Amino acid sequence: IPVFILAGLLVHCVFLVSIFDIYFSSPLVHGMTPQQTPLPPPAKRLVLFVADGLRADSLYELNSNGTSRAPYLRGILENNGSWGISHTRVPTESRPGHVALIAGFYEDVSAVAKGWKENPVEFDSVFNESKYTWSWGSPDILPMFAKGATGDHVYTFCYTAESEDFGAQDASKLDTWVFDHVKSFFNSSRSNQTLFSVLNEDKVVLFLHLLGIDTNGHAHRPNSREYKENIKKVDEGVKEIASMIENFYGNDGKTAFILTSDHGMTDWGSHGAGHPSETLTPLIVWGAGVNYPQKVTSQVFEDNFLKEWKLEKLKRLDVNQADIAPLMASLIGVPFPLNSVGTLPLEYLNNSAHFKAESMFTNAVQILEQFKVKMSQKKETTLSFLFTPFKPLSDSEQINFLRKTRLYIQQQKYNEAVSLCKTLINLALEGLSYYHTYDRLFLGLSIAMGFVGWTTYVILVIIKTNTDLIKTVQTNNKESTVLFYGFAFVGMIIAFFLLIQTCPWTYYIYCLVPVPLWYAVVRELPVIQDLATNLLSLHISQSIGFLLICTLGIEILVFSFFYRSTLTIGLLVFAGWPVIIQLWVQAKTTALIWTLLCMLLAIFPLMPVVGREPNIPLVITTGLLTLLISCFSLASLCKRENQYRNNEDLKVHFFQMLSIALSTYVVSSTHDSLKNKQGLPVLNQIISWMTLVSSSVLPLLSPTFLFQRLFSILLSLMSTYLLLSTGYEALFPLVLSGLMFVWINMEQEALQHYGLSLKPKLAVFNFAYATDITRFRQLHLDDVRRSFFFVSF
């Protein structure tokens, strides 16, 4: 048994790790040549404002009195620049958003293991390609672009991590810090000749990361006064900085400005998923090389925002978030970031048709370079007769595209050149995706083979050891030896095949794991034959009915991943289970309680996951209800003899009740404190951490009788869960645990109903003794239903 369990753990670890290699491998490649537009750029410098957590509607919509909460930026988009919506991608987090903005590619998903803060794979960025970049803002964002830069030309100025306080005062002070330090930086440059000289060079980037809006959104939600006031402060700060920079450079008209956001935020103050409030962010661009506002009579978008924002007469130019990086590179004339997959949004540029065509050509070549590197890498690690190239972009097609585009530019057919470049970009991006997922089918099949093999083996072992369906079969040593060498030979062929393709070492594990698993399955061939004989002896209608019910049950579980309400249907079916099998006849009260709790639990999947107002009184009521149930339980247990053998057991129970009471108090106290902007009280922090630690220890000190131990686990769970609750979810573990207690009794009734065992005394069942269920009974068909209930719950 220990060997069997260890093998299971290892196999499942392999399955788990394989997900990252198959679906979450890094899309980045290295070895490309930098591509730069040959014509002179319109701007010498770029100022990038990123208002972290700013939603598009929060910036563009008007107040109830018809005024804008960002009057300066509103004036810019109406009179001086171009505007639109930047569409972000999941995960809508700060690091992925900034990487898309500044490096032009969507986050390397393997960075999730680093908490989106470190660079698991080094990447190029607009900052790295610039001559000098100065940045101000959060210590969570700025260092990652300086760390990945070659040389020493990206400078960062960060406030302390402790300044990012979600609970204390208004977080707009974070943005004020940035604006103040930018002003003092420019003031100090007037007396520092070296700094003054480098600031006046071309290809300079100034990056202002403004975290206040995001922090206020988390703490007070986007519809709060604090969030909206912070937008107003950012607007005022942007106005001051833009004016100061223009004056510093003598209004030379060589500065381009971009204001955008890394992600939005839901109404309930979260981000990370794909709700429109998280993926729609503002984009306003003005200054050198940028188009002025374009008047239109009509424009069609799927959303109705234009009418709400009173902007239906100004052309809205939407982009993907990664498109902003090539836009910045084009404006100041630096090479496009090597890993960028963005397409240059030409409508934002106010320049000649020749410049636009050359810029698009540079963009296309830069993405094509990635495609060629990716293709060559895959070609090197695949046998020539097995390699399947991306046919729409063969070597001859690439040459044809580039030659034809260059010819169009020479003939001044700029529109045709731009159109051809866009086609080439789309094909190159498709090809990148094709080669990035090239091994996905092969690896997926290997893992699937392993998974099916392991599952089959486990089923065979269970049937062999816990049922009387199988006769004892004597193993033929000669056949077993032949079988072993046969599978060993298969394993050697697979290993050799991987070796000549110079595959990563993890591929060997994924492809070789199925070999011993299927060897173990084939060794049990006599068991499979006996099982098949037994199944064929059953009535066909019964077999088909059983399979249909099993399939339906599994489909309900699969659908529940996509539609939570499917769980409600399952629970309502569970509620009718005692009636279906006539179990209610022998246990009317237990069956009635079961049905009521199933129906009560069925309400929870219909409730919203997030996006509601907090209901602290409901959390407090749940805490008091738990205390009341604890009192009844204690009184009931005290009446029985020998349940509590000493006062130590009583102390544990009382301490857990005290923990519930303190948790309820902390929830109420913390909510009031945060509402009054007084931060999180130190006493509440101490109680919370003590509760977390004690809740994992106290159940181990409780009596080992079944119901006492389970109830102690419930109290520990509730004391921690209450601290994490803001509404109806506080009731969930209470209802679920109640149903689990009833389920234990129902299963005992079911065992008696099928005549599998006498009705045991659950109250005296003791966890202190090791119990082997195979000593009491063998498996029954109802155990399939029981395991399905377990997985569902």
VOPA-953033 format. One line per 8 residues: number of its first residue (from 1); their letters; for each residue y, z, x of C-alpha. Coordinates in pm, whole numbers, always signed. Last residue first. Example, Ala and Ser with C-alpha at 12.3 -4.5 7.8 and 13.67 -1.06 7.14 Angstrom:
2	SA	-106,+714,+1367  -450,+780,+1230 $
END
This chain:
793	FSVFFFSR	+1784,-238,-1950  +1650,-592,-1965  +1429,-546,-1657  +1274,-230,-1808  +1223,-384,-2150  +1047,-680,-1984  +825,-438,-1790  +722,-271,-2117 $
785	RVDDLHLQ	+651,-604,-2286  +423,-706,-1999  +269,-357,-2013  +170,-433,-2373  -101,-664,-2238  -276,-353,-2098  -307,-232,-1741  -574,+22,-1655 $
777	RFRTIDTA	-570,+387,-1746  -551,+744,-1616  -632,+724,-1246  -440,+395,-1219  -122,+592,-1301  -133,+767,-965  +65,+1090,-984  +217,+1279,-693 $
769	YAFNFVAL	+314,+1629,-804  +665,+1774,-778  +794,+1533,-1043  +640,+1756,-1311  +530,+1656,-1660  +535,+1980,-1863  +780,+1854,-2127  +602,+1521,-2151 $
761	KPKLSLGY	+292,+1677,-2303  +54,+1384,-2312  -46,+1198,-2631  -400,+1085,-2562  -433,+757,-2382  -479,+382,-2433  -541,+404,-2806  -289,+130,-2881 $
753	HQLAEQEM	-75,+367,-3091  -122,+648,-2837  +26,+432,-2563  +302,+322,-2803  +389,+684,-2889  +421,+757,-2517  +640,+450,-2484  +862,+573,-2767 $
745	NIWVFMLG	+906,+914,-2602  +1021,+759,-2274  +1242,+516,-2470  +1416,+808,-2643  +1535,+941,-2308  +1638,+588,-2204  +1836,+544,-2529  +2031,+860,-2458 $
737	SLVLPFLA	+2088,+741,-2103  +2232,+411,-2231  +2458,+587,-2483  +2595,+831,-2223  +2615,+564,-1954  +2832,+347,-2189  +3069,+609,-2328  +3300,+597,-2026 $
729	EYGTSLLL	+3313,+218,-2070  +3540,+268,-2375  +3849,+331,-2167  +3987,+399,-1818  +3672,+500,-1631  +3611,+548,-1259  +3650,+928,-1258  +3428,+947,-1569 $
721	YTSMLSLL	+3153,+763,-1381  +3138,+1027,-1107  +3082,+1323,-1343  +2868,+1105,-1570  +2618,+1012,-1299  +2580,+1373,-1190  +2525,+1480,-1552  +2267,+1202,-1606 $
713	ISFLRQFL	+2075,+1297,-1289  +2058,+1658,-1412  +1927,+1531,-1747  +1655,+1336,-1569  +1550,+1642,-1366  +1545,+1871,-1670  +1358,+1612,-1877  +1075,+1554,-1630 $
705	FTPSLLPL	+1021,+1899,-1476  +1137,+1905,-1113  +1403,+2171,-1165  +1745,+2082,-1015  +1828,+2098,-643  +1777,+1725,-584  +2003,+1654,-885  +2283,+1845,-701 $
697	VSSSVLTM	+2300,+1625,-390  +2432,+1285,-502  +2681,+1435,-749  +2801,+1680,-483  +2943,+1408,-259  +3129,+1214,-531  +3251,+1533,-699  +3386,+1668,-370 $
689	WSIIQNLV	+3569,+1338,-315  +3725,+1351,-662  +3817,+1720,-641  +3995,+1667,-307  +4181,+1359,-435  +4286,+1543,-750  +4421,+1832,-542  +4621,+1584,-329 $
681	PLGQKNKL	+4799,+1452,-637  +4804,+1069,-662  +5158,+929,-676  +5449,+1076,-870  +5537,+751,-1044  +5543,+920,-1391  +5259,+696,-1511  +5078,+766,-1186 $
673	SDHTSSVV	+5094,+1142,-1248  +4994,+1114,-1614  +4690,+900,-1532  +4592,+1129,-1245  +4607,+1443,-1465  +4395,+1294,-1745  +4129,+1153,-1514  +4132,+1468,-1298 $
665	YTSLAISL	+4082,+1696,-1603  +3775,+1500,-1719  +3633,+1510,-1368  +3693,+1886,-1353  +3504,+1943,-1680  +3211,+1724,-1569  +3195,+1909,-1233  +3196,+2244,-1417 $
657	MQFFHVKL	+2898,+2124,-1619  +2725,+2027,-1295  +2796,+2373,-1152  +2654,+2535,-1467  +2330,+2335,-1435  +2294,+2416,-1065  +2360,+2785,-1129  +2094,+2793,-1403 $
649	DENNRYQN	+1837,+2653,-1160  +1932,+2916,-902  +1887,+3190,-1164  +1511,+3160,-1143  +1208,+2994,-1301  +1404,+2792,-1550  +1153,+2625,-1781  +917,+2923,-1769 $
641	ERKCLSAL	+934,+2986,-2143  +1146,+2774,-2373  +1456,+2920,-2539  +1662,+2864,-2222  +1588,+2492,-2238  +1735,+2453,-2586  +2049,+2650,-2501  +2101,+2446,-2185 $
633	SFCSILLT	+2054,+2118,-2373  +2297,+2225,-2645  +2555,+2322,-2382  +2504,+1997,-2190  +2550,+1795,-2511  +2885,+1972,-2565  +2991,+1905,-2203  +2904,+1537,-2244 $
625	LLGTTIVL	+3110,+1525,-2565  +3405,+1683,-2380  +3385,+1418,-2108  +3356,+1141,-2368  +3664,+1279,-2549  +3856,+1272,-2219  +3760,+908,-2164  +3864,+824,-2523 $
617	PINPERGV	+4198,+1004,-2472  +4249,+789,-2157  +4246,+459,-2344  +4380,+216,-2086  +4517,-113,-2223  +4273,-400,-2210  +4215,-693,-1980  +3875,-614,-1841 $
609	VPMLPFIA	+3512,-653,-1949  +3602,-713,-2314  +3354,-562,-2567  +3069,-768,-2709  +2826,-652,-2437  +2905,-291,-2544  +2822,-319,-2916  +2446,-362,-2855 $
601	LLMCLLTW	+2435,-6,-2717  +2509,+128,-3067  +2243,-96,-3222  +1986,+18,-2966  +2095,+382,-3024  +2042,+350,-3402  +1701,+182,-3365  +1573,+440,-3116 $
593	ILATTKAQ	+1697,+730,-3332  +1507,+584,-3629  +1192,+529,-3422  +1201,+889,-3294  +1238,+1022,-3648  +967,+801,-3801  +703,+850,-3530  +359,+761,-3673 $
585	VWLQIIVP	+473,+498,-3926  +762,+379,-3705  +512,+218,-3466  +430,-59,-3716  +442,-324,-3440  +741,-512,-3586  +901,-195,-3730  +908,-13,-3394 $
577	WGAFVLLG	+1051,-332,-3227  +1340,-382,-3470  +1599,-222,-3240  +1462,-424,-2947  +1553,-742,-3137  +1907,-603,-3182  +1913,-526,-2809  +1819,-885,-2719 $
569	ITLTSRYF	+2087,-1030,-2948  +2347,-797,-2791  +2236,-905,-2444  +2322,-1265,-2542  +2683,-1142,-2590  +2719,-1142,-2211  +2715,-1521,-2200  +2666,-1667,-1851 $
561	FSFVLIEI	+2436,-1414,-1687  +2305,-1323,-2035  +2167,-1676,-2066  +1910,-1598,-1796  +1801,-1276,-1972  +1769,-1459,-2306  +1574,-1734,-2132  +1326,-1474,-1998 $
553	GLTCILLF	+1266,-1337,-2349  +1221,-1685,-2496  +973,-1777,-2224  +770,-1459,-2280  +767,-1515,-2659  +657,-1876,-2610  +383,-1774,-2367  +246,-1514,-2611 $
545	GISQSIHL	+250,-1762,-2899  +74,-2027,-2686  -197,-1780,-2581  -247,-1647,-2935  -269,-1999,-3078  -516,-2104,-2809  -750,-1812,-2883  -859,-1649,-2556 $
537	SLLNTALD	-1161,-1770,-2354  -938,-2002,-2152  -744,-1699,-2023  -1061,-1526,-1903  -1185,-1837,-1720  -843,-1887,-1557  -844,-1526,-1437  -1193,-1565,-1286 $
529	QIVPLERV	-1081,-1882,-1105  -759,-1718,-979  -959,-1419,-849  -1199,-1656,-670  -896,-1829,-513  -760,-1502,-370  -756,-1642,-15  -536,-1921,-153 $
521	VAYWLPVP	-268,-1664,-241  -271,-1492,+101  -247,-1832,+273  +38,-1914,+32  +230,-1612,+159  +137,-1676,+523  +285,-2031,+502  +582,-1960,+269 $
513	VLCYIYYT	+759,-1758,+545  +749,-2053,+789  +1028,-2266,+638  +1283,-1987,+581  +1203,-1816,+913  +1216,-2135,+1120  +1545,-2232,+951  +1694,-1902,+1073 $
505	WPCTQILL	+1643,-2015,+1434  +1888,-2302,+1388  +1732,-2653,+1397  +1694,-2845,+1723  +1538,-3141,+1536  +1242,-3148,+1777  +1192,-2775,+1716  +1199,-2795,+1336 $
497	FFAIIMGV	+912,-3048,+1330  +723,-2843,+1591  +759,-2526,+1377  +640,-2712,+1064  +339,-2858,+1251  +254,-2515,+1395  +267,-2355,+1047  +34,-2622,+906 $
489	FAFGYFLV	-212,-2554,+1193  -202,-2181,+1120  -271,-2261,+754  -587,-2454,+847  -690,-2196,+1108  -681,-1920,+846  -865,-2127,+585  -1144,-2212,+829 $
481	TSEKNNTQ	-1178,-1841,+914  -1185,-1738,+544  -1450,-2000,+466  -1673,-1862,+742  -1613,-1500,+636  -1711,-1565,+272  -1551,-1286,+70  -1769,-1112,-192 $
473	VTKILDTN	-1610,-1117,-535  -1587,-814,-763  -1535,-941,-1117  -1181,-985,-1244  -1050,-903,-1591  -1106,-527,-1543  -739,-462,-1466  -534,-264,-1214 $
465	TKIIVLIV	-650,-375,-868  -716,-747,-913  -450,-804,-1177  -185,-631,-966  -294,-815,-649  -291,-1151,-832  +55,-1089,-975  +190,-992,-629 $
457	YTTWGVFG	+39,-1307,-475  +191,-1534,-738  +535,-1376,-693  +514,-1413,-314  +409,-1777,-336  +675,-1860,-597  +942,-1704,-374  +817,-1875,-60 $
449	MAISLGLF	+802,-2216,-225  +1150,-2160,-371  +1279,-2065,-25  +1137,-2384,+124  +1264,-2595,-168  +1615,-2453,-126  +1608,-2521,+249  +1524,-2890,+196 $
441	LRDYTHYY	+1764,-2929,-97  +2052,-2762,+93  +2000,-2944,+421  +2271,-3208,+361  +2512,-2968,+187  +2781,-2992,+458  +2690,-3358,+514  +2759,-3455,+151 $
433	SLGELALN	+3068,-3230,+120  +3224,-3396,+424  +3128,-3738,+282  +3299,-3663,-48  +3610,-3554,+145  +3598,-3875,+351  +3565,-4084,+34  +3865,-3914,-128 $
425	ILTKCLSV	+4074,-3952,+188  +3982,-4323,+221  +4085,-4391,-140  +4415,-4206,-84  +4474,-4411,+232  +4413,-4738,+42  +4673,-4645,-220  +4926,-4550,+50 $
417	AENYKQQQ	+4873,-4883,+230  +4910,-5080,-95  +5237,-4896,-169  +5363,-4960,+186  +5317,-5334,+195  +5556,-5354,+493  +5337,-5624,+660  +5279,-5387,+952 $
409	IYLRTKRL	+5195,-5108,+707  +4948,-5334,+522  +4783,-5432,+852  +4739,-5066,+951  +4574,-5000,+615  +4336,-5299,+653  +4231,-5200,+1005  +4172,-4836,+906 $
401	FNIQESDS	+3971,-4920,+594  +3764,-5191,+768  +3687,-4966,+1065  +3566,-4691,+829  +3359,-4940,+626  +3191,-5069,+943  +3097,-4717,+1051  +2957,-4635,+705 $
393	LPKFPTFL	+3171,-4462,+444  +3016,-4542,+104  +2666,-4505,+262  +2673,-4137,+361  +2388,-4157,+613  +2022,-4068,+544  +1852,-3944,+862  +1472,-3928,+840 $
385	FSLTTEKK	+1397,-4222,+1073  +1656,-4097,+1323  +1520,-3743,+1334  +1795,-3500,+1234  +1990,-3255,+1453  +2204,-3515,+1633  +2278,-3702,+1310  +2406,-3384,+1145 $
377	QSMKVKFQ	+2651,-3321,+1427  +2755,-3689,+1432  +2826,-3682,+1058  +3033,-3363,+1076  +3235,-3500,+1367  +3295,-3830,+1181  +3395,-3652,+858  +3638,-3425,+1042 $
369	ELIQVANT	+3802,-3728,+1203  +3823,-3893,+858  +4034,-3598,+741  +4287,-3651,+1022  +4274,-4032,+982  +4364,-4002,+612  +4653,-3760,+672  +4792,-3978,+951 $
361	FMSEAKFH	+4775,-4280,+718  +4949,-4078,+448  +5228,-3989,+691  +5264,-4351,+804  +5290,-4467,+441  +5545,-4199,+355  +5755,-4276,+663  +5753,-4649,+580 $
353	ASNNLYEL	+5850,-4581,+217  +6155,-4400,+351  +6213,-4032,+289  +6266,-3777,+16  +5921,-3621,+8  +5791,-3410,-283  +5638,-3714,-452  +5427,-3776,-141 $
345	PLTGVSNL	+5194,-3481,-199  +4995,-3497,+130  +4625,-3453,+51  +4469,-3127,+169  +4138,-3104,+353  +4288,-2937,+661  +4050,-2849,+944  +4260,-3002,+1224 $
337	PFPVGILS	+4594,-2880,+1089  +4821,-3188,+1055  +5009,-3247,+1379  +5375,-3132,+1372  +5662,-3339,+1233  +5870,-3075,+1056  +5837,-3209,+699  +5496,-3371,+755 $
329	AMLPAIDA	+5335,-3048,+876  +5474,-2856,+577  +5342,-3116,+331  +5008,-3126,+515  +4977,-2748,+458  +5093,-2760,+92  +4803,-2985,-14  +4558,-2694,+30 $
321	QNVDLRKL	+4701,-2529,-284  +4624,-2830,-501  +4943,-2993,-625  +5143,-3024,-946  +5475,-3210,-954  +5672,-3129,-1270  +5949,-3375,-1346  +6246,-3204,-1509 $
313	KELKWEKL	+6308,-3274,-1881  +6026,-3048,-2009  +6160,-2749,-1815  +6245,-2513,-2102  +5980,-2268,-1975  +5796,-2251,-2307  +5825,-2628,-2352  +5692,-2695,-2004 $
305	FNDEFVQS	+5413,-2439,-2041  +5216,-2612,-2314  +4904,-2673,-2104  +4714,-3001,-2085  +5010,-3176,-1925  +5207,-3478,-2048  +5554,-3583,-1934  +5848,-3712,-2137 $
297	TVKQPYNV	+6207,-3830,-2088  +6211,-3757,-1716  +6481,-3634,-1475  +6380,-3600,-1110  +6509,-3298,-919  +6600,-3384,-557  +6328,-3491,-317  +6269,-3297,+3 $
289	GAGWVILP	+6336,-3424,+356  +6567,-3137,+452  +6616,-2873,+181  +6408,-2782,-123  +6054,-2698,-230  +5952,-2479,-527  +5582,-2410,-594  +5467,-2157,-852 $
281	TLTESPHG	+5107,-2030,-889  +4839,-2114,-1144  +4497,-1982,-1033  +4527,-1614,-1133  +4692,-1653,-1476  +4460,-1950,-1529  +4155,-1719,-1499  +3937,-1809,-1199 $
273	AGHSGWDT	+3847,-1475,-1040  +3999,-1272,-755  +4296,-1112,-926  +4373,-790,-1112  +4673,-638,-1288  +4569,-624,-1655  +4771,-931,-1750  +4588,-1123,-1482 $
265	MGHDSTLI	+4744,-1205,-1145  +4853,-1511,-951  +4745,-1633,-608  +4884,-1719,-264  +5237,-1776,-394  +5507,-2038,-339  +5855,-2085,-198  +5919,-2367,+47 $
257	FATKGDNG	+6241,-2433,+240  +6327,-2723,+472  +6603,-2686,+734  +6769,-2983,+904  +7081,-3010,+689  +7305,-2903,+981  +7463,-2624,+776  +7589,-2461,+1098 $
249	YFNEIMSA	+7244,-2344,+1203  +7324,-1977,+1146  +7507,-2062,+822  +7198,-2235,+677  +6983,-1943,+791  +7213,-1685,+627  +7230,-1878,+300  +6852,-1916,+282 $
241	IEKVGEDV	+6803,-1547,+369  +7054,-1425,+107  +6915,-1648,-171  +6556,-1557,-84  +6651,-1187,-105  +6817,-1227,-447  +6513,-1410,-583  +6283,-1149,-429 $
233	KKINEKYE	+6485,-875,-598  +6461,-1053,-936  +6085,-1093,-895  +6065,-720,-816  +6247,-642,-1140  +5981,-837,-1329  +5697,-645,-1166  +5868,-306,-1213 $
225	RSNPRHAH	+5953,-376,-1580  +5588,-433,-1655  +5434,-755,-1783  +5262,-821,-1451  +5076,-490,-1437  +5211,-149,-1316  +5012,-64,-1002  +4838,-393,-940 $
217	GNTDIGLL	+5142,-597,-1032  +5372,-371,-830  +5155,-432,-523  +5143,-809,-580  +5521,-829,-635  +5590,-619,-325  +5381,-825,-83  +5644,-1071,+41 $
209	HLFLVVKD	+5522,-1268,+344  +5819,-1435,+510  +5721,-1717,+750  +5973,-1889,+979  +5843,-2211,+1136  +6000,-2406,+1426  +5912,-2768,+1502  +6259,-2829,+1661 $
201	ENLVSFLT	+6445,-2604,+1903  +6743,-2393,+1795  +6541,-2074,+1761  +6422,-2124,+2119  +6781,-2117,+2252  +6895,-1819,+2047  +6593,-1621,+2168  +6679,-1695,+2531 $
193	QNSRSSNF	+7052,-1633,+2480  +7005,-1291,+2321  +7338,-1172,+2175  +7331,-1410,+1880  +6954,-1358,+1853  +7011,-994,+1747  +7176,-1107,+1422  +6887,-1343,+1351 $
185	FSKVHDFV	+6631,-1066,+1394  +6847,-816,+1200  +6849,-1050,+901  +6474,-1113,+921  +6414,-737,+948  +6623,-664,+635  +6447,-933,+429  +6101,-807,+530 $
177	WTDLKSAD	+6179,-439,+463  +6333,-531,+125  +6004,-702,+41  +5805,-386,+112  +6072,-181,-74  +5969,-377,-386  +5673,-136,-405  +5836,+102,-656 $
169	QAGFDESE	+5723,+456,-579  +5381,+611,-539  +5049,+476,-659  +4982,+140,-502  +5099,+240,-154  +5119,-41,+102  +5341,+151,+348  +5030,+311,+500 $
161	ATYCFTYV	+4935,-27,+652  +5247,-6,+869  +5514,-278,+853  +5447,-602,+1036  +5642,-830,+1272  +5435,-1120,+1402  +5500,-1385,+1668  +5309,-1712,+1697 $
153	HDGTAGKA	+5389,-1887,+2029  +5149,-1722,+2273  +4878,-1975,+2350  +4624,-2109,+2104  +4656,-1951,+1761  +4361,-1791,+1581  +4475,-1435,+1643  +4833,-1513,+1538 $
145	FMPLIDPS	+4711,-1654,+1206  +4487,-1352,+1142  +4761,-1109,+1248  +4998,-1202,+959  +4781,-1126,+658  +4658,-764,+644  +4946,-630,+858  +5180,-736,+575 $
137	GWSWTYKS	+5518,-897,+633  +5728,-1089,+885  +5645,-1411,+1069  +5799,-1603,+1358  +5644,-1937,+1451  +5728,-2145,+1757  +5631,-2498,+1867  +5425,-2550,+1554 $
129	ENFVSDFE	+5060,-2657,+1566  +4933,-2297,+1558  +5160,-2209,+1267  +5049,-2522,+1077  +4693,-2395,+1116  +4372,-2447,+1319  +4058,-2245,+1264  +3841,-1989,+1444 $
121	VPNEKWGK	+3524,-1895,+1256  +3455,-1540,+1134  +3835,-1485,+1135  +3895,-1129,+1016  +4062,-993,+700  +3876,-1150,+406  +3661,-834,+379  +3466,-939,+688 $
113	AVASVDEY	+3147,-1020,+494  +3362,-1228,+257  +3457,-1439,+561  +3130,-1633,+516  +3316,-1810,+236  +3522,-2016,+483  +3833,-2025,+273  +3959,-2347,+125 $
105	FGAILAVH	+4129,-2570,+377  +4492,-2654,+452  +4557,-2408,+734  +4882,-2256,+601  +4843,-2268,+226  +4461,-2269,+206  +4439,-1988,+464  +4708,-1796,+274 $
97	GPRSETPV	+4514,-1816,-52  +4181,-1727,+109  +4345,-1418,+269  +4529,-1295,-38  +4250,-1327,-294  +4195,-1581,-570  +3828,-1639,-483  +3832,-1889,-647 $
89	RTHSIGWS	+4074,-2177,-608  +4450,-2219,-631  +4648,-2478,-827  +5008,-2502,-704  +5239,-2567,-997  +5552,-2777,-980  +5898,-2801,-832  +6130,-3036,-647 $
81	GNNELIGR	+6471,-2948,-504  +6846,-2916,-544  +6975,-2902,-903  +6723,-2771,-1158  +6462,-2647,-907  +6729,-2476,-697  +6913,-2326,-995  +6593,-2164,-1117 $
73	LYPARSTG	+6538,-2029,-766  +6883,-1866,-771  +6852,-1740,-1131  +6515,-1563,-1083  +6484,-1352,-1403  +6614,-1656,-1589  +6836,-1613,-1894  +6742,-1710,-2251 $
65	NSNLEYLS	+6796,-1365,-2407  +6419,-1306,-2430  +6391,-1374,-2057  +6300,-1720,-1936  +5965,-1839,-1799  +5945,-2000,-1456  +5875,-1702,-1232  +5633,-1502,-1448 $
57	DARLGDAV	+5476,-1826,-1573  +5378,-1935,-1222  +5227,-1598,-1134  +5341,-1415,-822  +5064,-1216,-647  +5211,-1250,-295  +5554,-1411,-290  +5503,-1651,+1 $
49	FLVLRKAP	+5836,-1772,+147  +5803,-2047,+410  +6111,-2148,+609  +6069,-2477,+797  +6255,-2611,+1100  +6369,-2938,+1252  +6345,-3131,+927  +6335,-3505,+841 $
41	PPLPTQQP	+6052,-3587,+1083  +6074,-3867,+1346  +5807,-4139,+1300  +5469,-4123,+1480  +5301,-3896,+1219  +5065,-3664,+1405  +4686,-3645,+1429  +4510,-3385,+1648 $
33	TMGHVLPS	+4169,-3503,+1783  +3862,-3337,+1629  +3611,-3123,+1822  +3545,-2846,+1574  +3380,-2825,+1233  +3446,-2589,+945  +3236,-2576,+628  +3096,-2231,+717 $
25	SFYIDFIS	+2767,-2149,+548  +2778,-1981,+207  +2532,-2182,-5  +2216,-2236,+201  +2276,-2007,+499  +2433,-1728,+293  +2165,-1746,+23  +1893,-1734,+292 $
17	VLFVCHVL	+1989,-1374,+374  +1867,-1256,+32  +1538,-1446,+41  +1467,-1321,+395  +1541,-962,+287  +1307,-1016,-9  +1024,-1116,+224  +1085,-819,+453 $
9	LGALIFVP	+1090,-569,+167  +773,-713,+13  +589,-704,+347  +688,-337,+387  +560,-260,+35  +223,-430,+105  +191,-256,+441  +261,+82,+273 $
1	I	+0,+0,+0 $
END
